[in-house]
């Protein structure tokens, strides 16, 4: 996987985090299990999730 993942700004201690790579498909992975791949969401679904979470 690419290195252009970023952690949430809410991730303080870095031990229990998810990382996100945004683009046409948004990828989400667990920082403790990067080697197990990532979940993929269409960008429009990711935007809807963020909007609903706010």
C-alpha angles and dihedrals in degrees: 000000000000124000094233093097118121133198125237116266085234091065103101110164096027096227101104107031143134124216126213133204111195125204137100085327118029114220122203124190140171113251091217093053106033091145091063093069133240140278114248126215130177109254092243091057092048090051090050091051092051091047091050092047092055 
